[in-house]
Amino acid sequence: MNQVISNTCMQDWSDRESTVETMIPMIGALYRKKNIVTSIYGRPIINRSVIDLLKAHRFVRHMEDKELSVLETFPIINAMMSMDLDRAHVDVGKLAVKFRNEVNGSDLEAFLNKELNDALGQNSPATKENRDVVLYGFGRIGRLLARLIIERSGGGNGLRLRAIVVRKGKGNDLEKRASLLRRDSIHGSFRGTISIDKEKNAIIANGNYIQVIYSDAPENADYEAFGIENALVIDNTGIWRDQAGLERHLQAKGVSRVLLTAPGKGDIKNIVYGINNNVIEDTDTILSAASCTTNAITPILKMIDNEYGIINGHVETIHSYTNDQNLIDNYHEGDRRGRAAALNMVITETGAASAVAKAFPEMEGLLTGNSIRVPTPNVSMAILSLNLKSDITTDGVNAFLRKMSLYSSVQKQIDWVNSSEVVSTDFVGNSHAGIVDAQATITSDKRVNLYVWYDNEFGYSHQVIRIAQQMCGVFYPTYPIVK
């Protein structure tokens, strides 16, 4: 009997592997030929391995009552191959579950024509032109942004990374920049191939020719000399955060807009995508993507306020150490940050609580905040302790936030996990701004404590890319449509 069960399990696994092996070239063709970005419950499946795709299907059991089978998604992907589709994000996992639950086995072609109607041919609202992007700075966020833009360039008609701007280092600067893009101690190896053009000082990554420009001031770079026009400069140095400083980028030839990957000062609009990106106007030339923590907590605060009403609260962030701390004890102008980052928990300030109001004005004056830097290199946590206007239960708020993570306007910003075994490293590479840990939720009458994980590098970088796409008019409608 055990042998029979063993053989059955292995045969089932082999059959699923075979199905996924057939799906992979279809997923690639949809992306390269039709600009269709496919996912399964928010997990991208482009350029993924057989095991990655099987795990994405298995993941659905955490979000729905039943596991998703590759035999349910394969017919959808196969049918999409013959449809006249234009650029879009299509969650084939959600389509498959919707077809299973609502249509119950009727005509798949009719179902897809209805669900994807707006993406068919001339109906599509998607834009159809490339936009030049320049990364000013090439640190932790800059290199992740490079990876994300390059990963999305395969289908064409989107953001194109044309250059990076840095101060020249000693020795083999170009080789070292390329090596840091190729290898990452936290996020792993680059997905693809990287080479360099020493003579012209460029990096070629997956066919993207990226000019490396050395400059010590934003206004001194001449991008037009390299054929770069009307570019969006993403400043990830954090050196200039006010209007006057960031306007220096606009003095450079070939630049039309600037996006800052840090909280902006003064009257600069701080954007948390999914919350207030509707305030972005065509006339805006300088915007800020706020901070990683502000992006992590604002969508959840917005949803909680909409449903329960927030009286006041406190935000405590348990944040991984960053480059602005010292590796070993040494002088630092900031309080406590001079102590060895990898050895200590360091109490420090955070502006995230007050910064929430820049994207979500209803929170003005309602939140206090503090931060503890801890000896981990990536993935942080925000603890939201909130006093509410109405009673709340643990099961109720968890069910509500699960629904928001799946079927709401912030489904790309909020993720949800329900496991008593997860730890910080499980969230490395999560593309959402924040992940609600349902097992940690605590409620009492009108009070709730929510524990929110976030990959302060990777999740934040995805938010930056979403803003960059909107600034550049690069639009990917998402299906199935949330109503």
PAMARFI-805651 format. One record per atom (N, C-alpha, C): x, y, z. Coordinates in steps of 0.2 Angstrom, whole numbers, padded with zeros to 4 digits, always signed. Example, Ala and Ser with C-alpha at 12.3 -4.5 7.8 and 13.67 -1.06 7.14 Angstrom:
% residues 2
+0066-0028+0039+0062-0022+0039+0066-0016+0039+0064-0011+0035+0068-0005+0036+0064+0000+0039
END
This chain:
% residues 483
+0004-0006+0000+0000+0000+0000+0004+0006+0000+0010+0006+0004+0014+0012+0004+0018+0013-0002+0019+0008-0006+0022+0009-0012+0018+0012-0017+0011+0010-0017+0006+0012-0021+0005+0020-0020+0005+0022-0014+0004+0029-0012+0010+0033-0015+0016+0030-0013+0023+0033-0015+0023+0034-0023+0021+0029-0027+0021+0030-0034+0016+0035-0037+0010+0035-0033+0005+0040-0035+0007+0047-0034+0010+0048-0028+0013+0055-0027+0018+0057-0032+0023+0053-0033+0028+0054-0038+0025+0055-0045+0020+0051-0047+0017+0052-0054+0013+0059-0054+0010+0061-0049+0006+0067-0049+0011+0073-0049+0017+0072-0046+0022+0078-0046+0025+0078-0053+0026+0073-0056+0029+0072-0063+0024+0075-0068+0018+0074-0067+0013+0077-0072+0012+0084-0071+0013+0087-0065+0012+0094-0064+0019+0097-0067+0024+0094-0066+0030+0097-0068+0030+0097-0076+0027+0092-0079+0027+0092-0086+0022+0098-0089+0017+0099-0085+0012+0104-0087+0015+0111-0087+0019+0112-0081+0022+0118-0080+0028+0119-0086+0031+0114-0087+0037+0115-0093+0034+0117-0099+0027+0115-0100+0024+0117-0106+0022+0124-0106+0020+0127-0100+0018+0133-0098+0023+0139-0099+0029+0137-0097+0034+0142-0096+0036+0146-0103+0036+0142-0109+0037+0146-0115+0031+0150-0117+0025+0148-0115+0019+0152-0116+0019+0158-0112+0021+0158-0106+0022+0164-0102+0027+0169-0104+0033+0166-0107+0038+0170-0110+0035+0174-0116+0032+0170-0120+0029+0173-0127+0024+0178-0125+0020+0177-0121+0015+0182-0119+0018+0189-0117+0024+0188-0113+0027+0194-0111+0031+0197-0117+0035+0194-0120+0039+0197-0126+0035+0199-0132+0030+0196-0133+0026+0197-0140+0020+0202-0138+0017+0201-0132+0011+0205-0131+0011+0209-0125+0017+0210-0122+0018+0214-0116+0013+0212-0110+0011+0205-0109+0007+0203-0104+0011+0201-0098+0010+0204-0093+0014+0202-0086+0009+0198-0082+0011+0191-0082+0007+0186-0078+0009+0185-0071+0004+0184-0067+0006+0182-0060+0001+0177-0057+0002+0175-0051-0003+0170-0048-0003+0173-0041-0009+0176-0039-0010+0179-0033-0005+0184-0031-0003+0188-0036+0002+0193-0035+0009+0191-0035+0010+0185-0036+0017+0182-0037+0019+0182-0044+0024+0186-0047+0026+0185-0054+0028+0179-0056+0026+0177-0062+0028+0170-0065+0032+0171-0071+0034+0177-0073+0039+0178-0079+0046+0176-0077+0049+0173-0081+0056+0171-0080+0057+0167-0073+0053+0163-0072+0053+0158-0066+0054+0151-0068+0057+0147-0063+0058+0140-0064+0052+0136-0063+0052+0130-0065+0047+0125-0064+0045+0125-0057+0050+0124-0052+0049+0124-0045+0045+0130-0043+0048+0136-0045+0045+0143-0043+0037+0143-0045+0036+0140-0051+0029+0141-0053+0024+0136-0049+0027+0130-0047+0023+0125-0043+0022+0128-0036+0027+0131-0034+0027+0134-0027+0021+0140-0027+0021+0144-0033+0016+0149-0033+0009+0147-0033+0008+0141-0036+0002+0138-0036+0000+0135-0029+0005+0132-0026+0004+0130-0019+0002+0135-0014+0005+0141-0015+0004+0147-0011-0003+0149-0010-0007+0147-0015-0014+0150-0016-0018+0146-0010-0016+0141-0007-0020+0137-0002-0020+0142+0004-0015+0146+0005-0015+0151+0011-0020+0156+0010-0022+0158+0004-0027+0163+0003-0034+0161+0001-0035+0155-0001-0042+0152-0003-0043+0146+0001-0049+0143+0000-0051+0137+0004-0048+0131+0000-0046+0132-0006-0043+0126-0010-0037+0127-0014-0033+0123-0014-0026+0124-0018-0028+0125-0025-0023+0128-0029-0024+0130-0036-0020+0125-0040-0023+0122-0045-0019+0117-0049-0017+0120-0055-0011+0117-0057-0008+0119-0064-0013+0118-0070-0017+0113-0068-0022+0111-0073-0028+0116-0074-0028+0120-0069-0033+0126-0070-0030+0132-0073-0024+0133-0072-0021+0139-0075-0018+0138-0082-0016+0132-0084-0014+0130-0090-0019+0132-0096-0025+0130-0095-0030+0132-0101-0031+0139-0102-0030+0143-0096-0031+0150-0097-0025+0153-0100-0019+0151-0099-0013+0154-0102-0013+0152-0109-0015+0146-0111-0015+0143-0117-0020+0147-0122-0026+0149-0119-0031+0152-0122-0029+0160-0124-0025+0163-0119-0023+0169-0120-0018+0170-0125-0014+0165-0127-0010+0165-0133-0013+0167-0139-0019+0165-0140-0023+0166-0146-0027+0172-0146-0027+0176-0140-0031+0182-0140-0027+0188-0142-0031+0193-0145-0028+0199-0147-0027+0204-0141-0022+0202-0136-0021+0206-0130-0016+0211-0131-0017+0217-0127-0011+0222-0127-0009+0222-0120-0004+0226-0119+0000+0227-0112-0005+0227-0106-0004+0222-0102-0008+0222-0096-0005+0217-0091-0007+0218-0084-0005+0213-0079-0011+0209-0078-0010+0202-0079-0015+0197-0078-0014+0192-0073-0018+0192-0068-0017+0187-0063-0021+0181-0065-0017+0176-0068-0020+0170-0070-0023+0166-0064-0020+0167-0058-0022+0163-0053-0029+0165-0051-0030+0172-0050-0037+0174-0048-0042+0173-0054-0040+0173-0060-0044+0171-0065-0047+0164-0065-0042+0160-0063-0043+0152-0063-0048+0151-0057-0047+0154-0051-0051+0153-0046-0058+0156-0047-0059+0162-0050-0065+0165-0052-0069+0161-0057-0065+0158-0062-0068+0153-0067-0071+0147-0063-0067+0144-0058-0069+0139-0054-0076+0140-0050-0076+0146-0047-0081+0147-0042-0087+0150-0045-0086+0154-0050-0092+0158-0053-0095+0155-0059-0091+0152-0063-0093+0150-0070-0094+0142-0070-0090+0139-0066-0092+0132-0065-0091+0128-0071-0086+0129-0075-0085+0124-0080-0088+0126-0087-0091+0132-0087-0094+0134-0094-0088+0136-0099-0090+0139-0104-0086+0141-0109-0080+0146-0107-0074+0143-0107-0068+0147-0105-0067+0153-0109-0067+0152-0116-0066+0157-0121-0071+0163-0119-0077+0162-0118-0082+0167-0117-0080+0171-0110-0078+0167-0105-0076+0170-0099-0070+0175-0100-0065+0172-0103-0059+0177-0104-0061+0183-0108-0065+0182-0113-0067+0188-0117-0070+0193-0113-0074+0191-0109-0078+0196-0104-0073+0199-0099-0069+0195-0096-0064+0197-0091-0059+0201-0093-0056+0200-0099-0051+0204-0102-0053+0208-0108-0059+0210-0108-0062+0214-0114-0058+0220-0115-0056+0224-0110-0053+0230-0110-0046+0230-0113-0043+0224-0112-0036+0223-0115-0036+0220-0122-0042+0219-0125-0042+0217-0132-0041+0222-0137-0035+0221-0141-0034+0225-0147-0034+0233-0145-0039+0236-0149-0039+0244-0148-0043+0246-0142-0046+0241-0138-0049+0243-0132-0044+0245-0127-0038+0242-0127-0033+0243-0122-0031+0250-0121-0031+0253-0114-0029+0259-0112-0022+0260-0112-0018+0255-0113-0011+0255-0111-0007+0259-0116-0002+0263-0114+0002+0267-0118+0007+0262-0122+0010+0265-0127+0014+0261-0132+0021+0265-0134+0024+0267-0129+0031+0270-0130+0035+0269-0124+0042+0269-0126+0047+0268-0121+0049+0275-0118+0051+0275-0112+0053+0281-0109+0060+0280-0105+0064+0285-0106+0071+0284-0104+0071+0286-0096+0075+0281-0093+0076+0282-0086+0084+0282-0084+0085+0287-0080+0092+0288-0077+0092+0287-0070+0097+0282-0067+0097+0281-0060+0103+0286-0057+0102+0290-0053+0107+0295-0050+0109+0292-0044+0114+0288-0043+0116+0284-0038+0115+0277-0039+0119+0273-0036+0119+0266-0038+0121+0261-0031+0117+0263-0026+0118+0260-0020+0113+0254-0019+0110+0253-0013+0106+0247-0012+0099+0248-0016+0096+0254-0016+0090+0255-0019+0091+0256-0027+0096+0259-0028+0098+0260-0036+0099+0254-0039+0103+0249-0036+0104+0243-0040+0098+0238-0040+0093+0239-0035+0087+0235-0035+0082+0238-0041+0082+0244-0041+0078+0248-0046+0081+0246-0053+0088+0245-0054+0090+0243-0060+0088+0236-0062+0088+0232-0057+0086+0225-0058+0079+0225-0061+0075+0228-0057+0067+0228-0059+0066+0231-0066+0069+0237-0067+0068+0240-0074+0071+0235-0079+0076+0232-0078+0079+0227-0083+0075+0221-0084+0072+0219-0079+0068+0213-0079+0062+0214-0083+0059+0221-0083+0053+0222-0086+0054+0225-0093+0060+0225-0096+0062+0228-0102+0061+0223-0108+0060+0216-0106+0060+0211-0111+0054+0212-0116+0048+0214-0113+0042+0215-0117+0042+0222-0121+0047+0226-0120+0047+0233-0123+0042+0237-0121+0041+0243-0124+0036+0248-0123+0035+0250-0116+0041+0252-0112+0040+0253-0105+0046+0257-0103+0048+0257-0097+0054+0260-0094+0060+0257-0097+0065+0261-0099+0071+0259-0102+0077+0262-0098+0081+0258-0094+0086+0261-0091+0092+0263-0095+0093+0269-0096+0098+0271-0101+0105+0273-0098+0105+0275-0091+0111+0277-0088+0111+0277-0081+0117+0276-0078+0118+0277-0071+0123+0282-0070+0122+0286-0064+0127+0292-0063+0130+0291-0056+0136+0291-0056+0140+0290-0049+0146+0294-0049+0149+0294-0043+0156+0297-0043+0161+0292-0044+0166+0293-0048+0170+0288-0050+0175+0286-0044+0175+0279-0042+0179+0277-0037+0186+0275-0039+0190+0273-0035+0197+0271-0037+0197+0264-0040+0202+0263-0044+0203+0256-0046+0198+0255-0052+0196+0248-0052+0192+0246-0058+0184+0248-0056+0183+0254-0057+0176+0256-0055+0171+0253-0059+0171+0253-0066+0166+0250-0070+0165+0242-0068+0170+0239-0067+0170+0231-0066+0167+0230-0059+0168+0235-0054+0165+0234-0048+0158+0236-0048+0156+0241-0051+0149+0242-0052+0145+0236-0055+0148+0234-0060+0144+0228-0064+0144+0222-0059+0149+0221-0055+0149+0215-0050+0144+0216-0045+0143+0222-0042+0138+0223-0037+0131+0222-0040+0130+0224-0046+0124+0222-0050+0123+0215-0050+0128+0211-0052+0128+0204-0053+0126+0200-0047+0130+0202-0042+0129+0198-0035+0127+0202-0030+0122+0199-0026+0119+0203-0020+0119+0198-0014+0122+0200-0009+0122+0195-0003+0115+0194+0000+0110+0198-0001+0103+0198+0001+0099+0195-0004+0099+0198-0010+0094+0196-0015+0096+0191-0020+0102+0189-0019+0105+0184-0024+0107+0186-0030+0109+0181-0035+0112+0183-0041+0107+0186-0046+0109+0191-0050+0106+0194-0056+0103+0189-0060+0096+0189-0062+0093+0185-0067+0095+0186-0074+0100+0184-0076+0102+0185-0083+0110+0186-0084+0112+0189-0089+0119+0190-0091+0121+0198-0090+0127+0199-0088+0130+0206-0088+0137+0206-0091+0138+0211-0095+0145+0212-0098+0146+0219-0097+0152+0221-0099+0154+0228-0099+0158+0230-0105+0157+0236-0107+0160+0239-0113+0165+0244-0110+0171+0242-0109+0176+0246-0106+0178+0253-0110+0178+0252-0117+0180+0258-0121+0174+0263-0120+0168+0262-0120+0163+0267-0120+0160+0267-0113+0163+0264-0108+0161+0264-0101+0153+0263-0100+0152+0257-0101+0144+0255-0101+0144+0248-0098+0138+0246-0096+0136+0240-0093+0130+0237-0098+0131+0231-0100+0126+0228-0104+0123+0222-0100+0116+0223-0098+0113+0218-0094+0107+0216-0098+0106+0210-0099+0101+0207-0103+0099+0211-0109+0104+0213-0113+0103+0217-0119+0102+0224-0118+0101+0227-0112+0100+0234-0110+0107+0237-0110+0108+0242-0114+0115+0246-0114+0114+0252-0110+0118+0251-0104+0117+0256-0099+0124+0260-0098+0123+0266-0100+0129+0271-0100+0131+0272-0092+0137+0272-0090+0139+0274-0084+0142+0281-0084+0139+0286-0081+0142+0293-0082+0145+0295-0075+0150+0298-0075+0154+0300-0069+0152+0307-0068+0149+0309-0062+0148+0316-0061+0148+0318-0054+0150+0324-0052+0150+0326-0045+0144+0331-0043+0140+0332-0048+0134+0337-0047+0129+0336-0052+0123+0336-0050+0117+0334-0055+0117+0338-0061+0118+0345-0061+0118+0349-0067+0123+0348-0072+0129+0344-0070+0134+0344-0074+0134+0338-0079+0129+0334-0078+0128+0328-0083+0125+0330-0089+0127+0328-0095+0124+0329-0102+0122+0323-0104+0115+0322-0103+0112+0315-0105+0111+0315-0113+0110+0321-0116+0108+0321-0123+0114+0319-0127+0120+0320-0124+0126+0317-0128+0126+0310-0129+0122+0306-0125+0122+0299-0126+0115+0297-0129+0112+0302-0132+0105+0300-0135+0099+0299-0130+0100+0302-0124+0095+0301-0119+0091+0308-0119+0084+0307-0120+0080+0313-0120+0074+0312-0116+0071+0318-0113+0065+0318-0109+0065+0313-0104+0071+0312-0100+0072+0307-0096+0069+0308-0089+0067+0303-0085+0066+0303-0078+0072+0301-0075+0074+0306-0070+0080+0304-0066+0077+0302-0059+0079+0296-0057+0077+0293-0050+0083+0294-0046+0083+0299-0041+0088+0301-0037+0088+0296-0031+0092+0292-0030+0092+0287-0024+0098+0288-0020+0101+0294-0020+0107+0296-0016+0104+0299-0009+0099+0302-0009+0096+0305-0003+0100+0312-0001+0105+0314-0005+0109+0320-0004+0104+0326-0004+0100+0326-0009+0096+0332-0010+0089+0330-0009+0085+0334-0005+0079+0331-0003+0074+0337-0003+0076+0343-0005+0072+0349-0006+0071+0351-0013+0066+0356-0014+0065+0358-0021+0071+0361-0024+0075+0365-0021+0081+0368-0024+0086+0363-0025+0087+0359-0021+0092+0354-0023+0090+0349-0028+0084+0347-0029+0082+0342-0034+0081+0346-0041+0080+0352-0040+0079+0356-0047+0086+0356-0051+0091+0355-0047+0098+0355-0051+0098+0349-0056+0094+0344-0055+0094+0338-0060+0091+0341-0066+0086+0346-0066+0082+0348-0071+0086+0353-0076+0092+0355-0073+0096+0359-0077+0101+0355-0082+0101+0349-0081+0105+0344-0085+0101+0343-0092+0105+0343-0097+0102+0342-0104+0099+0335-0104+0093+0334-0106+0089+0328-0107+0085+0326-0102+0084+0330-0096+0080+0328-0091+0073+0332-0091+0068+0328-0089+0062+0332-0089+0058+0331-0082+0060+0326-0078+0057+0325-0072+0062+0321-0067+0060+0322-0061+0064+0319-0055+0060+0316-0050+0062+0310-0048+0059+0306-0043+0064+0304-0037+0062+0306-0031+0067+0305-0025+0065+0299-0022+0070+0295-0020+0068+0289-0016+0070+0290-0009+0067+0295-0006+0067+0297+0001+0062+0302+0002+0060+0303+0009+0055+0308+0010+0057+0315+0008+0053+0318+0004+0054+0325+0002+0053+0330+0007+0056+0336+0007+0055+0341+0011+0051+0347+0008+0049+0351+0012+0045+0357+0010+0038+0355+0006+0037+0358+0001+0031+0357-0003+0031+0351-0008+0037+0347-0008+0037+0342-0013+0032+0336-0011+0028+0334-0016+0023+0329-0015+0026+0322-0013+0024+0320-0007+0027+0313-0005+0021+0308-0007+0023+0303-0012+0018+0299-0015+0019+0292-0012+0013+0289-0009+0013+0282-0008+0008+0279-0013+0011+0275-0017+0007+0272-0023+0002+0268-0020-0004+0269-0023-0010+0265-0021-0014+0269-0016-0011+0275-0013-0015+0279-0008-0016+0286-0011-0011+0289-0013-0012+0296-0016-0009+0298-0022-0007+0292-0026-0004+0293-0033-0009+0297-0038-0015+0298-0036-0020+0301-0040-0019+0309-0040-0014+0311-0035-0013+0318-0035-0007+0320-0040-0004+0315-0043+0001+0316-0048-0002+0320-0054+0001+0325-0056-0001+0329-0061+0004+0329-0067+0002+0330-0073+0006+0330-0079+0012+0336-0078+0010+0341-0074+0014+0347-0073+0020+0346-0068+0019+0340-0064+0024+0339-0059+0030+0337-0061+0036+0340-0060+0042+0339-0062+0047+0335-0056+0045+0336-0050+0048+0333-0045+0044+0330-0040+0045+0324-0038+0041+0320-0033+0045+0316-0029+0042+0314-0023+0046+0310-0018+0042+0303-0018+0045+0298-0017+0042+0291-0016+0042+0290-0008+0042+0295-0004+0042+0294+0003+0047+0289+0006+0046+0286+0011+0051+0281+0014+0048+0274+0014+0052+0269+0015+0050+0262+0015+0045+0261+0020+0046+0264+0026+0041+0263+0032+0035+0266+0030+0035+0272+0028+0029+0276+0026+0025+0272+0021+0028+0269+0016+0025+0265+0011+0022+0258+0014+0025+0256+0019+0023+0249+0022+0017+0250+0026+0016+0256+0030+0011+0256+0035+0005+0261+0032+0006+0265+0027+0000+0270+0025-0006+0266+0022-0004+0261+0017-0010+0258+0015-0014+0254+0020-0011+0251+0025-0015+0247+0030-0018+0252+0035-0015+0258+0036-0019+0263+0040-0025+0265+0037-0024+0266+0030-0030+0269+0026-0036+0264+0026-0034+0258+0025-0040+0253+0025-0043+0252+0032-0039+0252+0038-0041+0251+0044-0046+0258+0046-0043+0263+0044-0047+0269+0046-0054+0269+0042-0054+0267+0036-0060+0267+0032-0065+0262+0035-0063+0257+0038-0067+0251+0040-0069+0252+0048-0064+0255+0052-0065+0255+0059-0065+0262+0062-0061+0266+0058-0060+0273+0061-0054+0273+0066-0049+0277+0065-0043+0277+0069-0044+0284+0074-0044+0283+0080-0044+0289+0085-0037+0291+0086-0032+0287+0087-0025+0289+0088-0021+0282+0088-0014+0283+0088-0010+0277+0089-0003+0278+0089+0001+0273+0089+0008+0273+0090+0011+0268+0085+0016+0270+0081+0020+0266+0077+0027+0265+0079+0029+0258+0080+0036+0256+0082+0038+0252+0077+0044+0254+0074+0047+0251+0068+0053+0247+0071+0054+0241+0069+0060+0237+0071+0063+0236+0064+0068+0240+0063+0071+0241+0056+0078+0238+0056+0079+0235+0050+0086+0232+0049+0091+0238+0048+0097+0237+0050+0102+0242+0050+0103+0244+0043+0106+0250+0042+0107+0253+0035+0114+0256+0035+0116+0258+0029+0122+0261+0027+0124+0267+0031+0119+0271+0034+0121+0277+0037+0123+0275+0044+0123+0269+0047+0125+0267+0053+0133+0265+0052+0136+0265+0058+0143+0262+0058+0144+0255+0059+0148+0252+0055+0149+0245+0056+0152+0243+0063+0157+0247+0065+0160+0246+0072+0159+0253+0075+0160+0253+0082+0159+0260+0085+0164+0265+0082+0161+0271+0081+0164+0276+0078+0160+0283+0079+0163+0288+0077+0159+0295+0078+0154+0295+0073+0148+0297+0075+0142+0298+0070+0138+0304+0073+0136+0308+0069+0133+0314+0071+0126+0313+0074+0123+0307+0072+0116+0305+0075+0117+0302+0082+0112+0303+0086+0112+0300+0093+0112+0292+0092+0116+0289+0095+0117+0281+0096+0119+0278+0089+0118+0281+0083+0120+0278+0077+0127+0276+0076+0131+0279+0080+0139+0278+0080+0141+0271+0083+0136+0268+0086+0138+0261+0089+0137+0256+0084+0141+0250+0085+0141+0245+0080+0134+0242+0078+0133+0243+0071+0126+0241+0069+0125+0234+0069+0130+0230+0068+0129+0222+0068+0129+0219+0075+0130+0223+0080+0131+0221+0087+0125+0223+0092+0122+0228+0090+0117+0232+0094+0110+0233+0092+0105+0233+0096+0099+0236+0095+0100+0243+0096+0098+0248+0092+0099+0255+0093+0092+0259+0092+0091+0262+0098+0085+0266+0098+0086+0272+0094+0082+0274+0089+0083+0280+0085+0076+0283+0083+0076+0289+0080+0070+0292+0078+0067+0289+0071+0061+0290+0070+0058+0289+0063+0053+0294+0062+0053+0297+0056+0048+0302+0054+0042+0299+0050+0042+0292+0050+0037+0289+0046+0030+0290+0049+0029+0290+0056+0022+0292+0059+0019+0298+0056+0024+0303+0057+0021+0310+0055+0021+0311+0047+0025+0307+0044+0025+0307+0036+0019+0304+0033+0016+0300+0037+0010+0297+0034+0005+0302+0032+0004+0307+0036-0001+0312+0034+0001+0316+0028+0007+0316+0025+0008+0319+0019+0005+0315+0013+0004+0308+0014+0000+0304+0009-0007+0303+0011-0009+0303+0017-0015+0302+0020-0017+0307+0025-0019+0313+0023-0020+0319+0028-0024+0317+0034-0029+0312+0034-0033+0311+0039-0029+0309+0045-0023+0307+0045-0019+0305+0050-0015+0310+0053-0016+0316+0051-0012+0322+0054-0013+0322+0061-0008+0322+0065-0008+0323+0072-0010+0317+0076-0012+0311+0073-0015+0306+0076-0010+0300+0078-0004+0300+0076+0001+0295+0077+0008+0298+0080+0010+0294+0084+0017+0295+0087+0021+0289+0084+0028+0290+0084+0032+0284+0081+0039+0284+0084+0042+0279+0084+0049+0278+0086+0052+0272+0082+0059+0271+0082+0062+0265+0079+0067+0262+0083+0068+0256+0082+0074+0252+0084+0077+0249+0078+0084+0251+0077+0088+0247+0072+0090+0241+0075+0090+0235+0071+0092+0229+0074+0097+0226+0070+0101+0221+0072+0107+0218+0068+0104+0213+0063+0100+0215+0058+0099+0211+0052+0099+0216+0046+0102+0213+0041+0103+0217+0035+0097+0219+0031+0091+0216+0031+0086+0218+0027+0079+0214+0030+0074+0217+0028+0067+0216+0031+0066+0219+0038+0061+0223+0038+0059+0226+0044+0052+0225+0046+0050+0227+0052+0043+0226+0055+0041+0233+0058+0034+0234+0056+0031+0240+0060+0025+0237+0064+0025+0239+0070+0020+0237+0075+0015+0243+0075+0009+0242+0073+0004+0248+0073-0001+0246+0079+0000+0251+0084-0005+0250+0090-0010+0256+0090-0016+0254+0088-0021+0259+0086-0027+0258+0091-0030+0264+0093-0036+0265+0096-0041+0267+0091-0047+0263+0091-0052+0263+0085-0058+0266+0088-0063+0268+0083-0069+0271+0085-0074+0266+0086-0073+0260+0083-0078+0254+0084-0075+0248+0086-0079+0243+0089-0076+0237+0092-0073+0233+0086-0068+0229+0088-0064+0225+0083-0063+0218+0086-0063+0213+0082-0061+0206+0084-0055+0204+0080-0051+0199+0082-0045+0197+0079-0047+0194+0072-0052+0189+0073-0054+0186+0066-0057+0191+0061-0060+0196+0064-0064+0200+0059-0058+0205+0056-0054+0207+0059-0049+0212+0056-0044+0208+0052-0042+0202+0054-0038+0197+0049-0042+0196+0043-0048+0194+0043-0052+0193+0037-0053+0199+0033-0054+0205+0036-0054+0211+0032-0048+0212+0028-0042+0212+0032-0036+0213+0029-0034+0208+0023-0036+0202+0024-0035+0197+0019-0038+0199+0013-0045+0201+0014-0049+0203+0008-0046+0209+0004-0043+0214+0008-0040+0220+0005-0034+0218+0001-0030+0213+0004-0024+0210+0000-0025+0207-0006-0032+0204-0007-0033+0201-0013-0038+0204-0018-0042+0208-0015-0048+0211-0020-0049+0218-0018-0044+0223-0018-0045+0230-0017-0040+0234-0021-0041+0240-0021-0036+0245-0024-0029+0245-0022-0028+0242-0016-0021+0241-0013-0019+0234-0013-0021+0230-0017-0019+0223-0017-0012+0222-0019-0009+0227-0022-0002+0227-0024+0003+0230-0018-0001+0233-0013+0003+0236-0008+0002+0232-0001-0003+0229+0000-0004+0225+0006-0004+0217+0004+0000+0214+0008+0001+0206+0007-0002+0204+0014-0003+0197+0015-0006+0194+0021-0003+0187+0022-0001+0186+0028+0002+0179+0029-0002+0176+0035-0003+0170+0035-0006+0167+0041-0002+0160+0043+0004+0161+0046+0008+0156+0048+0011+0158+0054+0011+0153+0059+0015+0154+0065+0022+0153+0065+0025+0151+0059+0032+0149+0059+0036+0154+0055+0033+0160+0052+0037+0164+0048+0041+0169+0052+0047+0170+0049+0052+0175+0052+0054+0180+0046+0058+0184+0048+0060+0190+0044+0063+0188+0037+0067+0183+0037+0070+0181+0030+0065+0178+0026+0059+0176+0028+0054+0173+0023+0051+0179+0019+0052+0185+0020+0050+0190+0017+0055+0194+0012+0061+0191+0012+0066+0194+0007+0063+0193+0000+0063+0198-0004+0060+0198-0011+0053+0199-0011+0049+0200-0006+0042+0202-0007+0041+0208-0010+0037+0209-0015+0036+0215-0019+0030+0220-0016+0027+0217-0011+0022+0222-0008+0025+0227-0003+0022+0232-0002+0024+0237+0003+0024+0235+0010+0019+0231+0012+0019+0229+0019+0015+0222+0019+0017+0218+0024+0014+0211+0024+0011+0210+0031+0004+0209+0032+0001+0208+0038+0002+0201+0041+0005+0201+0047+0006+0194+0050+0000+0193+0054-0005+0189+0051-0011+0188+0055-0011+0184+0061-0006+0180+0062-0005+0176+0068-0003+0180+0074+0000+0186+0072+0002+0191+0078-0003+0196+0080-0008+0196+0076-0013+0202+0077-0016+0201+0084-0017+0206+0088-0020+0206+0095-0025+0212+0095-0031+0210+0098-0037+0215+0098-0039+0214+0105-0042+0220+0107-0046+0221+0113-0051+0226+0113-0057+0225+0113-0063+0230+0112-0061+0234+0106-0059+0241+0107-0058+0245+0102-0050+0246+0101-0046+0242+0102-0039+0242+0102-0036+0237+0098-0032+0238+0093-0028+0233+0089-0021+0234+0089-0017+0229+0089-0010+0229+0087-0009+0225+0081-0006+0228+0076-0005+0224+0070+0003+0224+0069+0005+0218+0066+0012+0217+0065+0013+0217+0058+0017+0221+0055+0017+0222+0048+0025+0221+0046+0026+0216+0042+0033+0215+0039+0034+0219+0033+0040+0220+0031+0041+0223+0025+0048+0223+0023+0050+0221+0016+0056+0221+0014+0058+0228+0012+0062+0231+0017+0063+0238+0016+0067+0240+0010+0070+0236+0006+0073+0237+0000+0069+0235-0006+0067+0229-0006+0063+0226-0012+0056+0229-0013+0052+0228-0007+0045+0231-0008+0045+0238-0009+0049+0242-0006+0050+0249-0007+0051+0250-0015+0056+0247-0017+0058+0248-0024+0053+0247-0029+0048+0242-0028+0042+0241-0032+0038+0247-0032+0037+0250-0026+0033+0256-0025+0036+0262-0029+0042+0262-0029+0046+0267-0033+0045+0266-0041+0045+0260-0043+0044+0259-0050+0037+0260-0052+0032+0259-0048+0025+0261-0049+0024+0268-0050+0027+0272-0046+0027+0279-0047+0030+0281-0053+0036+0279-0055+0040+0280-0061+0036+0279-0067+0032+0273-0067+0028+0271-0073+0023+0277-0074+0020+0279-0068+0014+0284-0069+0017+0290-0071+0023+0292-0069+0026+0299-0071+0028+0299-0078+0029+0293-0081+0031+0292-0088+0026+0290-0092+0020+0289-0090+0014+0287-0094+0014+0280-0096+0018+0276-0092+0018+0269-0094+0013+0266-0090+0007+0263-0093+0002+0261-0089+0000+0254-0091+0000+0250-0086-0002+0243-0087-0009+0241-0083-0014+0241-0086-0021+0239-0083-0020+0232-0080-0024+0231-0074-0023+0225-0070-0030+0221-0071-0029+0215-0072-0035+0210-0073-0034+0204-0068-0039+0201-0065-0046+0204-0066-0047+0210-0063-0052+0214-0065-0053+0221-0062-0057+0220-0056-0054+0224-0051-0057+0224-0044-0063+0229-0044-0069+0227-0042-0075+0231-0042-0077+0232-0035
END
